[in-house]
Amino acid sequence: MAATRHESLMSLLDNDLYKFTMQHAVLKHYNKDIPVVYQFTNREKDLHLNAEAVQWLKKQIKDMALLKLTENEREFLSRLAFLDGDYVNYLAQFQYKPEEQVMVKYDEGTGDLELEVRGKWHETILYEVPLLALISEAYFRYTDRDWNYDHQVEHAEQKTKALLEHGCIFSEFGTRRRRDFKTHDLVMKTIYETTEQYKKDCAAKDQAPKGNCAGTSNVYLAMKYNVIPIGTVAHEFFMAVSALEGVKHANRDTLNIWYDVYKGNLGIALTDTFTTPIFLKDFDHDLASKYTGVRQDSGSASDFINTMVAHYKSIGIDPSTKTIVFSDSLNVERAIHLHDQAIKAGIKASFGIGTSLTNDFQKVSDKSVKSKALNIVIKLKECNGKRVIKLSDDSLKHSADEATIQAFKKELGITN
């Protein structure tokens, strides 16, 4: 049976950086109240929370209203050059309002959980990641308890060493689908300590380190372990812009807004909100020159490497000056394979690795069987009264019914 961590509230910063950078951009660019709706989806139809898990989850959601930025956290954020003082002051006054913004329904008969978040975009944008983390933790506290923390440190150390020694640049991206906070903290501590020891060992041998852990997407753990918080923008920003500015050139409009706010900082462009081919139509020499690279989050990663190398060449940009950040269902073996492919193709690579770091467990009752992680998402559903969707490079990641998907495809000129 699993050990349970002590009851404690999360930090307000126990969230991924790109939620804060997007919130900052919304406030900077739009500076108005935009109504939105987010919707939860459980992609693993055979994995359900039980009533006890839902009761705990509702309590944790209610307690989010108590979270406030601490002085230490405020000082940490103030050191991030891409966030301005007005935003840090805004966040210092920020409070979740879950009783009016979060709706949870649970059917004990089917085990189906419904969750929606409604409110102003700049107020509700921070909910997604902590809610997903809490849902996962609720499931593994009360529904699936056939696991324990044995060997988590050893496994994290082995994975980190393998990535470093192969020359991979990677970041920890595991907040949203972590087993629980204790696991996440344990894994990040191990990654940090293993990376520091690796650097010392390289220095002792008078060798340059091959690889590096660039940081973590989790702002609280970045602060705790004095590493760089990593993140840029998520699909929801492109989806919202499609409602506010029009879907036809939502990629171009989003990238221009982002550049206007961040002036080249946080310069990794996400390609697959409306499929990568549509993105590339807008990703011309001017935009591609402003962005340091792109993020691959769906579809064939190997094909993506070839596509981006060819695209950069076609617009007169040397691919070796650009980076692909891979973030789709990565594990160590897959990251190493893609690292080698990218280097061979003549483009730099880095990796955002999540679930395989923070939710990689075996069943206690049978060590040969994996303890399956939840596959859950919370996606933007409506913005400013308009339906929005994600048209991924992987059709299984589309975020709407077929009729809505076809309507968006028609507007975008997608024929397949």
C-alpha beads as a LAMMPS data file, in Angstrom:
LAMMPS data file: protein, C-alpha beads

416 atoms
415 bonds

1 atom types
1 bond types

-500.0 500.0 xlo xhi
-500.0 500.0 ylo yhi
-500.0 500.0 zlo zhi

Masses

1 110.0

Atoms # bond

1 1 1 0.000 0.000 0.000
2 1 1 1.242 3.454 -0.822
3 1 1 2.639 5.767 1.754
4 1 1 0.913 9.128 1.739
5 1 1 2.557 12.502 2.017
6 1 1 1.610 14.830 4.815
7 1 1 -1.420 17.046 4.224
8 1 1 -0.273 20.434 3.018
9 1 1 -1.328 23.039 0.544
10 1 1 0.574 23.503 -2.659
11 1 1 2.487 26.680 -3.237
12 1 1 0.920 29.117 -5.693
13 1 1 4.081 28.504 -7.708
14 1 1 3.479 24.728 -7.771
15 1 1 2.557 25.145 -11.422
16 1 1 4.266 25.153 -14.814
17 1 1 6.042 28.306 -15.958
18 1 1 4.085 28.634 -19.179
19 1 1 0.862 29.235 -17.244
20 1 1 2.450 32.324 -15.685
21 1 1 4.070 33.520 -18.918
22 1 1 0.727 33.195 -20.716
23 1 1 -1.104 34.984 -17.901
24 1 1 1.473 37.767 -18.119
25 1 1 1.005 38.005 -21.899
26 1 1 -2.804 38.108 -21.585
27 1 1 -2.568 40.997 -19.136
28 1 1 0.051 42.828 -21.210
29 1 1 -1.558 42.456 -24.614
30 1 1 -5.305 42.282 -24.057
31 1 1 -5.695 44.115 -20.760
32 1 1 -9.386 43.289 -20.635
33 1 1 -11.701 40.666 -19.204
34 1 1 -12.160 37.808 -21.677
35 1 1 -14.585 35.033 -20.645
36 1 1 -13.343 31.465 -21.140
37 1 1 -14.373 27.869 -20.430
38 1 1 -11.951 24.985 -19.807
39 1 1 -13.038 21.330 -19.924
40 1 1 -11.500 18.206 -18.379
41 1 1 -11.096 15.024 -20.443
42 1 1 -10.031 11.599 -19.225
43 1 1 -8.456 9.795 -22.196
44 1 1 -8.113 6.559 -20.193
45 1 1 -11.731 5.435 -20.145
46 1 1 -11.031 2.408 -17.940
47 1 1 -9.369 4.400 -15.139
48 1 1 -11.774 6.205 -12.808
49 1 1 -11.656 7.985 -9.463
50 1 1 -13.709 6.505 -6.658
51 1 1 -15.985 8.478 -4.327
52 1 1 -13.290 8.816 -1.642
53 1 1 -10.845 10.233 -4.198
54 1 1 -13.398 12.770 -5.421
55 1 1 -14.180 13.867 -1.855
56 1 1 -10.455 14.506 -1.238
57 1 1 -10.128 16.243 -4.604
58 1 1 -13.007 18.634 -3.884
59 1 1 -11.403 19.578 -0.560
60 1 1 -8.056 20.304 -2.246
61 1 1 -9.738 22.418 -4.924
62 1 1 -11.622 24.407 -2.310
63 1 1 -8.374 25.003 -0.412
64 1 1 -6.743 26.527 -3.501
65 1 1 -8.501 29.732 -2.442
66 1 1 -6.069 29.932 0.494
67 1 1 -2.934 30.057 -1.665
68 1 1 -1.037 33.343 -1.709
69 1 1 2.332 34.336 -3.077
70 1 1 4.933 34.445 -0.301
71 1 1 7.610 37.116 -0.027
72 1 1 10.317 34.593 -0.994
73 1 1 8.303 33.559 -4.034
74 1 1 7.720 37.165 -5.006
75 1 1 11.432 37.872 -4.791
76 1 1 12.187 34.797 -6.929
77 1 1 9.748 35.900 -9.646
78 1 1 11.219 39.393 -9.588
79 1 1 14.538 37.910 -10.699
80 1 1 12.987 36.542 -13.905
81 1 1 13.810 39.265 -16.421
82 1 1 10.951 38.398 -18.782
83 1 1 8.256 39.119 -16.156
84 1 1 7.674 42.808 -15.423
85 1 1 7.070 44.384 -12.016
86 1 1 3.401 45.094 -12.704
87 1 1 2.764 41.407 -13.292
88 1 1 4.599 40.319 -10.146
89 1 1 2.506 42.850 -8.199
90 1 1 -0.639 41.429 -9.828
91 1 1 0.329 37.896 -8.828
92 1 1 1.072 39.039 -5.274
93 1 1 -2.622 40.010 -5.015
94 1 1 -3.904 36.990 -6.945
95 1 1 -6.228 34.424 -5.364
96 1 1 -8.007 31.455 -6.870
97 1 1 -11.806 31.556 -6.608
98 1 1 -12.658 27.868 -6.992
99 1 1 -16.139 28.004 -5.469
100 1 1 -17.320 30.280 -8.258
101 1 1 -14.952 29.209 -11.050
102 1 1 -14.600 25.406 -10.793
103 1 1 -17.489 22.968 -11.309
104 1 1 -17.005 19.302 -10.372
105 1 1 -19.574 16.553 -10.990
106 1 1 -19.097 12.880 -10.237
107 1 1 -21.247 9.885 -11.214
108 1 1 -20.695 7.109 -8.659
109 1 1 -22.379 4.613 -10.966
110 1 1 -20.072 5.095 -13.939
111 1 1 -17.105 6.670 -12.153
112 1 1 -17.153 9.512 -14.678
113 1 1 -15.723 12.821 -13.497
114 1 1 -16.817 16.088 -15.090
115 1 1 -14.864 19.254 -14.422
116 1 1 -15.190 22.706 -15.934
117 1 1 -13.492 25.994 -15.183
118 1 1 -15.303 29.232 -16.083
119 1 1 -14.293 32.848 -15.625
120 1 1 -12.069 35.623 -16.868
121 1 1 -9.121 34.321 -18.867
122 1 1 -6.447 36.100 -16.828
123 1 1 -7.948 34.723 -13.584
124 1 1 -8.620 31.128 -14.676
125 1 1 -5.497 30.490 -16.754
126 1 1 -3.546 29.123 -13.767
127 1 1 -5.973 26.300 -12.880
128 1 1 -5.136 23.693 -15.523
129 1 1 -1.856 22.216 -14.292
130 1 1 -2.533 22.117 -10.520
131 1 1 -6.006 20.639 -11.132
132 1 1 -4.549 17.867 -13.284
133 1 1 -1.872 17.183 -10.672
134 1 1 -4.527 16.968 -7.952
135 1 1 -6.728 14.620 -10.010
136 1 1 -3.769 12.302 -10.558
137 1 1 -2.818 12.421 -6.887
138 1 1 -6.421 11.727 -5.839
139 1 1 -6.531 8.653 -8.059
140 1 1 -3.305 7.206 -6.688
141 1 1 -4.189 8.000 -3.066
142 1 1 -7.605 6.346 -3.034
143 1 1 -8.358 4.354 -6.189
144 1 1 -5.132 2.644 -7.242
145 1 1 -3.011 2.017 -4.153
146 1 1 -1.025 -0.915 -5.528
147 1 1 2.298 0.978 -5.578
148 1 1 4.947 2.472 -3.334
149 1 1 7.948 4.795 -3.542
150 1 1 10.573 2.035 -3.682
151 1 1 13.449 2.691 -6.108
152 1 1 12.178 6.086 -7.292
153 1 1 15.494 7.739 -6.400
154 1 1 17.560 5.022 -8.071
155 1 1 15.462 5.117 -11.238
156 1 1 15.602 8.914 -11.481
157 1 1 19.372 8.790 -10.988
158 1 1 19.803 6.148 -13.712
159 1 1 17.661 8.086 -16.184
160 1 1 19.471 11.346 -15.497
161 1 1 22.896 9.757 -15.921
162 1 1 21.889 8.114 -19.198
163 1 1 20.647 11.416 -20.630
164 1 1 23.668 13.405 -19.440
165 1 1 26.242 10.911 -20.620
166 1 1 24.648 10.731 -24.056
167 1 1 24.808 14.503 -24.423
168 1 1 21.105 15.278 -24.107
169 1 1 19.891 18.689 -22.944
170 1 1 16.664 18.040 -21.057
171 1 1 14.197 19.612 -18.653
172 1 1 11.801 18.059 -16.159
173 1 1 8.200 18.605 -17.388
174 1 1 6.264 16.306 -15.056
175 1 1 3.874 18.468 -13.008
176 1 1 0.527 17.785 -14.643
177 1 1 0.562 13.988 -14.554
178 1 1 2.812 13.319 -11.572
179 1 1 1.919 10.525 -9.175
180 1 1 1.884 13.031 -6.330
181 1 1 3.866 15.984 -5.032
182 1 1 6.169 13.772 -2.964
183 1 1 7.232 11.834 -6.055
184 1 1 7.777 15.024 -8.040
185 1 1 9.938 16.572 -5.333
186 1 1 11.917 13.341 -4.883
187 1 1 12.569 13.021 -8.615
188 1 1 13.551 16.669 -9.101
189 1 1 15.904 16.551 -6.095
190 1 1 17.561 13.474 -7.565
191 1 1 17.866 15.009 -11.047
192 1 1 19.428 18.133 -9.545
193 1 1 21.907 16.271 -7.345
194 1 1 22.856 13.816 -10.092
195 1 1 23.450 16.643 -12.565
196 1 1 25.609 18.578 -10.089
197 1 1 27.682 15.468 -9.347
198 1 1 28.065 14.795 -13.069
199 1 1 29.413 18.320 -13.605
200 1 1 31.884 17.893 -10.712
201 1 1 33.058 14.558 -12.099
202 1 1 33.575 16.107 -15.543
203 1 1 35.540 19.012 -14.017
204 1 1 37.725 16.592 -12.087
205 1 1 38.577 14.837 -15.362
206 1 1 39.079 18.197 -17.091
207 1 1 36.276 17.300 -19.482
208 1 1 33.388 19.407 -20.727
209 1 1 29.974 17.989 -19.728
210 1 1 28.222 16.293 -22.642
211 1 1 24.642 16.865 -21.489
212 1 1 22.772 19.015 -18.997
213 1 1 19.505 19.327 -17.119
214 1 1 18.376 22.786 -18.209
215 1 1 15.797 23.083 -15.413
216 1 1 12.181 22.269 -14.581
217 1 1 8.825 23.527 -15.777
218 1 1 7.649 23.643 -12.145
219 1 1 8.295 27.145 -10.785
220 1 1 8.167 26.143 -7.113
221 1 1 10.713 23.348 -7.577
222 1 1 12.902 25.629 -9.707
223 1 1 12.978 28.024 -6.776
224 1 1 13.570 25.232 -4.228
225 1 1 16.508 23.701 -6.112
226 1 1 17.871 26.937 -7.569
227 1 1 17.485 25.836 -11.188
228 1 1 16.013 27.637 -14.182
229 1 1 12.220 27.520 -14.631
230 1 1 11.554 26.336 -18.182
231 1 1 8.562 27.081 -20.401
232 1 1 7.097 29.315 -23.056
233 1 1 3.582 29.005 -24.451
234 1 1 0.867 26.328 -24.661
235 1 1 -1.783 25.423 -27.232
236 1 1 -4.429 27.383 -25.348
237 1 1 -2.867 30.725 -26.294
238 1 1 -3.088 29.910 -30.010
239 1 1 -6.636 28.592 -29.509
240 1 1 -7.738 31.758 -27.711
241 1 1 -6.146 33.984 -30.346
242 1 1 -8.075 32.044 -33.002
243 1 1 -11.295 33.205 -31.321
244 1 1 -10.124 36.758 -30.678
245 1 1 -8.287 37.483 -33.947
246 1 1 -9.535 34.799 -36.356
247 1 1 -8.413 31.222 -36.973
248 1 1 -6.979 31.673 -40.485
249 1 1 -3.678 33.162 -39.305
250 1 1 -3.901 32.427 -35.581
251 1 1 -0.361 31.000 -35.599
252 1 1 1.118 34.167 -37.104
253 1 1 -0.951 36.436 -34.862
254 1 1 0.028 34.496 -31.731
255 1 1 3.733 34.520 -32.570
256 1 1 3.621 38.261 -33.259
257 1 1 1.813 38.938 -29.961
258 1 1 4.290 36.736 -28.088
259 1 1 7.278 38.461 -29.646
260 1 1 5.803 41.881 -28.911
261 1 1 5.488 40.949 -25.222
262 1 1 8.769 39.060 -24.779
263 1 1 11.069 40.644 -27.401
264 1 1 12.728 37.348 -28.285
265 1 1 12.821 35.823 -24.791
266 1 1 10.919 32.527 -24.396
267 1 1 11.471 32.046 -28.122
268 1 1 10.303 28.483 -28.739
269 1 1 7.307 28.334 -31.092
270 1 1 4.672 25.605 -30.677
271 1 1 3.743 24.210 -34.095
272 1 1 0.832 21.794 -33.823
273 1 1 -2.229 23.668 -32.505
274 1 1 -3.787 23.587 -35.981
275 1 1 -1.374 21.022 -37.503
276 1 1 2.240 21.734 -38.383
277 1 1 1.643 22.198 -42.163
278 1 1 -0.748 25.087 -41.394
279 1 1 1.788 26.527 -38.949
280 1 1 4.572 26.459 -41.504
281 1 1 2.535 28.519 -43.963
282 1 1 2.822 31.422 -41.512
283 1 1 6.310 30.609 -40.195
284 1 1 8.186 32.702 -42.748
285 1 1 11.762 33.980 -42.675
286 1 1 10.864 36.975 -40.509
287 1 1 9.104 34.951 -37.800
288 1 1 11.534 32.043 -37.929
289 1 1 14.414 34.485 -37.481
290 1 1 12.798 35.928 -34.349
291 1 1 12.279 32.521 -32.694
292 1 1 15.141 30.358 -31.455
293 1 1 13.319 27.164 -32.343
294 1 1 10.130 25.125 -32.317
295 1 1 8.431 22.576 -30.051
296 1 1 7.237 19.172 -31.300
297 1 1 4.291 17.841 -29.290
298 1 1 2.410 15.389 -31.532
299 1 1 2.715 13.249 -34.628
300 1 1 5.918 11.589 -35.836
301 1 1 8.932 13.198 -34.170
302 1 1 11.290 11.688 -36.752
303 1 1 9.277 13.146 -39.636
304 1 1 9.149 16.471 -37.793
305 1 1 12.938 16.696 -37.736
306 1 1 13.121 16.312 -41.510
307 1 1 10.192 18.699 -42.037
308 1 1 11.749 21.479 -39.947
309 1 1 15.226 21.095 -41.439
310 1 1 13.731 21.306 -44.928
311 1 1 11.540 24.278 -43.964
312 1 1 14.396 26.280 -42.452
313 1 1 16.489 25.659 -45.556
314 1 1 13.591 26.650 -47.831
315 1 1 13.353 30.085 -46.174
316 1 1 17.088 30.692 -46.146
317 1 1 17.860 29.858 -42.508
318 1 1 20.661 27.533 -41.399
319 1 1 18.936 24.737 -39.381
320 1 1 22.051 24.297 -37.225
321 1 1 21.294 27.697 -35.636
322 1 1 17.865 26.481 -34.466
323 1 1 16.551 24.049 -31.849
324 1 1 13.725 21.535 -31.726
325 1 1 12.261 20.990 -28.253
326 1 1 10.643 17.565 -28.093
327 1 1 7.877 17.140 -25.496
328 1 1 5.591 14.346 -26.721
329 1 1 5.461 11.125 -24.665
330 1 1 9.183 11.013 -24.072
331 1 1 11.231 8.517 -22.135
332 1 1 15.019 8.221 -21.913
333 1 1 15.373 5.805 -24.818
334 1 1 13.182 7.875 -27.108
335 1 1 15.003 11.105 -26.186
336 1 1 18.403 9.559 -26.917
337 1 1 17.164 8.241 -30.268
338 1 1 15.738 11.630 -31.277
339 1 1 18.890 13.410 -30.077
340 1 1 20.968 11.316 -32.465
341 1 1 18.514 11.830 -35.326
342 1 1 18.451 15.598 -34.866
343 1 1 22.248 15.896 -34.690
344 1 1 22.592 13.793 -37.845
345 1 1 20.013 15.997 -39.613
346 1 1 21.903 19.142 -38.632
347 1 1 19.634 20.748 -36.043
348 1 1 19.934 21.145 -32.250
349 1 1 17.603 19.288 -29.896
350 1 1 16.402 19.489 -26.324
351 1 1 13.796 17.521 -24.422
352 1 1 10.954 18.188 -22.009
353 1 1 10.383 14.891 -20.202
354 1 1 7.350 14.534 -17.964
355 1 1 5.318 11.460 -17.068
356 1 1 8.178 8.977 -17.516
357 1 1 10.071 10.852 -14.801
358 1 1 7.317 11.718 -12.308
359 1 1 4.862 8.838 -12.785
360 1 1 6.898 5.732 -13.601
361 1 1 5.911 2.951 -11.181
362 1 1 5.433 -0.801 -11.011
363 1 1 2.631 -2.553 -9.167
364 1 1 3.587 -3.809 -5.700
365 1 1 1.542 -6.971 -6.248
366 1 1 3.398 -7.781 -9.487
367 1 1 6.689 -6.003 -10.142
368 1 1 6.544 -7.044 -13.811
369 1 1 3.419 -4.925 -14.412
370 1 1 3.497 -1.154 -14.780
371 1 1 1.235 0.925 -12.561
372 1 1 -0.496 2.844 -15.340
373 1 1 -0.487 6.648 -15.215
374 1 1 -3.625 8.622 -15.986
375 1 1 -3.876 10.234 -19.423
376 1 1 -5.817 13.384 -18.563
377 1 1 -6.064 16.874 -20.033
378 1 1 -7.840 20.160 -19.381
379 1 1 -8.288 22.117 -22.601
380 1 1 -9.713 25.502 -23.468
381 1 1 -13.221 24.934 -24.862
382 1 1 -14.601 28.457 -25.322
383 1 1 -13.054 31.909 -25.536
384 1 1 -15.059 35.110 -25.687
385 1 1 -18.192 33.068 -26.427
386 1 1 -16.641 31.158 -29.349
387 1 1 -15.866 27.422 -29.562
388 1 1 -12.133 26.780 -29.865
389 1 1 -10.322 23.542 -30.612
390 1 1 -6.885 21.997 -30.996
391 1 1 -6.194 20.262 -34.320
392 1 1 -3.147 18.211 -33.430
393 1 1 -0.715 16.384 -35.724
394 1 1 -2.163 13.306 -33.982
395 1 1 -5.916 12.942 -34.597
396 1 1 -6.316 11.222 -31.219
397 1 1 -5.380 14.548 -29.606
398 1 1 -8.039 16.603 -31.407
399 1 1 -10.131 18.358 -28.763
400 1 1 -13.663 18.433 -30.231
401 1 1 -16.417 16.403 -31.853
402 1 1 -16.114 15.454 -35.523
403 1 1 -18.521 18.112 -36.829
404 1 1 -16.575 20.898 -35.075
405 1 1 -13.274 19.464 -36.301
406 1 1 -14.489 19.417 -39.894
407 1 1 -15.762 23.003 -39.654
408 1 1 -12.356 24.222 -38.430
409 1 1 -10.548 22.172 -41.092
410 1 1 -12.681 23.775 -43.796
411 1 1 -11.898 27.269 -42.519
412 1 1 -8.182 26.464 -42.426
413 1 1 -8.187 24.807 -45.847
414 1 1 -7.253 21.352 -44.535
415 1 1 -8.561 18.750 -46.992
416 1 1 -7.567 15.445 -45.406

Bonds

1 1 1 2
2 1 2 3
3 1 3 4
4 1 4 5
5 1 5 6
6 1 6 7
7 1 7 8
8 1 8 9
9 1 9 10
10 1 10 11
11 1 11 12
12 1 12 13
13 1 13 14
14 1 14 15
15 1 15 16
16 1 16 17
17 1 17 18
18 1 18 19
19 1 19 20
20 1 20 21
21 1 21 22
22 1 22 23
23 1 23 24
24 1 24 25
25 1 25 26
26 1 26 27
27 1 27 28
28 1 28 29
29 1 29 30
30 1 30 31
31 1 31 32
32 1 32 33
33 1 33 34
34 1 34 35
35 1 35 36
36 1 36 37
37 1 37 38
38 1 38 39
39 1 39 40
40 1 40 41
41 1 41 42
42 1 42 43
43 1 43 44
44 1 44 45
45 1 45 46
46 1 46 47
47 1 47 48
48 1 48 49
49 1 49 50
50 1 50 51
51 1 51 52
52 1 52 53
53 1 53 54
54 1 54 55
55 1 55 56
56 1 56 57
57 1 57 58
58 1 58 59
59 1 59 60
60 1 60 61
61 1 61 62
62 1 62 63
63 1 63 64
64 1 64 65
65 1 65 66
66 1 66 67
67 1 67 68
68 1 68 69
69 1 69 70
70 1 70 71
71 1 71 72
72 1 72 73
73 1 73 74
74 1 74 75
75 1 75 76
76 1 76 77
77 1 77 78
78 1 78 79
79 1 79 80
80 1 80 81
81 1 81 82
82 1 82 83
83 1 83 84
84 1 84 85
85 1 85 86
86 1 86 87
87 1 87 88
88 1 88 89
89 1 89 90
90 1 90 91
91 1 91 92
92 1 92 93
93 1 93 94
94 1 94 95
95 1 95 96
96 1 96 97
97 1 97 98
98 1 98 99
99 1 99 100
100 1 100 101
101 1 101 102
102 1 102 103
103 1 103 104
104 1 104 105
105 1 105 106
106 1 106 107
107 1 107 108
108 1 108 109
109 1 109 110
110 1 110 111
111 1 111 112
112 1 112 113
113 1 113 114
114 1 114 115
115 1 115 116
116 1 116 117
117 1 117 118
118 1 118 119
119 1 119 120
120 1 120 121
121 1 121 122
122 1 122 123
123 1 123 124
124 1 124 125
125 1 125 126
126 1 126 127
127 1 127 128
128 1 128 129
129 1 129 130
130 1 130 131
131 1 131 132
132 1 132 133
133 1 133 134
134 1 134 135
135 1 135 136
136 1 136 137
137 1 137 138
138 1 138 139
139 1 139 140
140 1 140 141
141 1 141 142
142 1 142 143
143 1 143 144
144 1 144 145
145 1 145 146
146 1 146 147
147 1 147 148
148 1 148 149
149 1 149 150
150 1 150 151
151 1 151 152
152 1 152 153
153 1 153 154
154 1 154 155
155 1 155 156
156 1 156 157
157 1 157 158
158 1 158 159
159 1 159 160
160 1 160 161
161 1 161 162
162 1 162 163
163 1 163 164
164 1 164 165
165 1 165 166
166 1 166 167
167 1 167 168
168 1 168 169
169 1 169 170
170 1 170 171
171 1 171 172
172 1 172 173
173 1 173 174
174 1 174 175
175 1 175 176
176 1 176 177
177 1 177 178
178 1 178 179
179 1 179 180
180 1 180 181
181 1 181 182
182 1 182 183
183 1 183 184
184 1 184 185
185 1 185 186
186 1 186 187
187 1 187 188
188 1 188 189
189 1 189 190
190 1 190 191
191 1 191 192
192 1 192 193
193 1 193 194
194 1 194 195
195 1 195 196
196 1 196 197
197 1 197 198
198 1 198 199
199 1 199 200
200 1 200 201
201 1 201 202
202 1 202 203
203 1 203 204
204 1 204 205
205 1 205 206
206 1 206 207
207 1 207 208
208 1 208 209
209 1 209 210
210 1 210 211
211 1 211 212
212 1 212 213
213 1 213 214
214 1 214 215
215 1 215 216
216 1 216 217
217 1 217 218
218 1 218 219
219 1 219 220
220 1 220 221
221 1 221 222
222 1 222 223
223 1 223 224
224 1 224 225
225 1 225 226
226 1 226 227
227 1 227 228
228 1 228 229
229 1 229 230
230 1 230 231
231 1 231 232
232 1 232 233
233 1 233 234
234 1 234 235
235 1 235 236
236 1 236 237
237 1 237 238
238 1 238 239
239 1 239 240
240 1 240 241
241 1 241 242
242 1 242 243
243 1 243 244
244 1 244 245
245 1 245 246
246 1 246 247
247 1 247 248
248 1 248 249
249 1 249 250
250 1 250 251
251 1 251 252
252 1 252 253
253 1 253 254
254 1 254 255
255 1 255 256
256 1 256 257
257 1 257 258
258 1 258 259
259 1 259 260
260 1 260 261
261 1 261 262
262 1 262 263
263 1 263 264
264 1 264 265
265 1 265 266
266 1 266 267
267 1 267 268
268 1 268 269
269 1 269 270
270 1 270 271
271 1 271 272
272 1 272 273
273 1 273 274
274 1 274 275
275 1 275 276
276 1 276 277
277 1 277 278
278 1 278 279
279 1 279 280
280 1 280 281
281 1 281 282
282 1 282 283
283 1 283 284
284 1 284 285
285 1 285 286
286 1 286 287
287 1 287 288
288 1 288 289
289 1 289 290
290 1 290 291
291 1 291 292
292 1 292 293
293 1 293 294
294 1 294 295
295 1 295 296
296 1 296 297
297 1 297 298
298 1 298 299
299 1 299 300
300 1 300 301
301 1 301 302
302 1 302 303
303 1 303 304
304 1 304 305
305 1 305 306
306 1 306 307
307 1 307 308
308 1 308 309
309 1 309 310
310 1 310 311
311 1 311 312
312 1 312 313
313 1 313 314
314 1 314 315
315 1 315 316
316 1 316 317
317 1 317 318
318 1 318 319
319 1 319 320
320 1 320 321
321 1 321 322
322 1 322 323
323 1 323 324
324 1 324 325
325 1 325 326
326 1 326 327
327 1 327 328
328 1 328 329
329 1 329 330
330 1 330 331
331 1 331 332
332 1 332 333
333 1 333 334
334 1 334 335
335 1 335 336
336 1 336 337
337 1 337 338
338 1 338 339
339 1 339 340
340 1 340 341
341 1 341 342
342 1 342 343
343 1 343 344
344 1 344 345
345 1 345 346
346 1 346 347
347 1 347 348
348 1 348 349
349 1 349 350
350 1 350 351
351 1 351 352
352 1 352 353
353 1 353 354
354 1 354 355
355 1 355 356
356 1 356 357
357 1 357 358
358 1 358 359
359 1 359 360
360 1 360 361
361 1 361 362
362 1 362 363
363 1 363 364
364 1 364 365
365 1 365 366
366 1 366 367
367 1 367 368
368 1 368 369
369 1 369 370
370 1 370 371
371 1 371 372
372 1 372 373
373 1 373 374
374 1 374 375
375 1 375 376
376 1 376 377
377 1 377 378
378 1 378 379
379 1 379 380
380 1 380 381
381 1 381 382
382 1 382 383
383 1 383 384
384 1 384 385
385 1 385 386
386 1 386 387
387 1 387 388
388 1 388 389
389 1 389 390
390 1 390 391
391 1 391 392
392 1 392 393
393 1 393 394
394 1 394 395
395 1 395 396
396 1 396 397
397 1 397 398
398 1 398 399
399 1 399 400
400 1 400 401
401 1 401 402
402 1 402 403
403 1 403 404
404 1 404 405
405 1 405 406
406 1 406 407
407 1 407 408
408 1 408 409
409 1 409 410
410 1 410 411
411 1 411 412
412 1 412 413
413 1 413 414
414 1 414 415
415 1 415 416
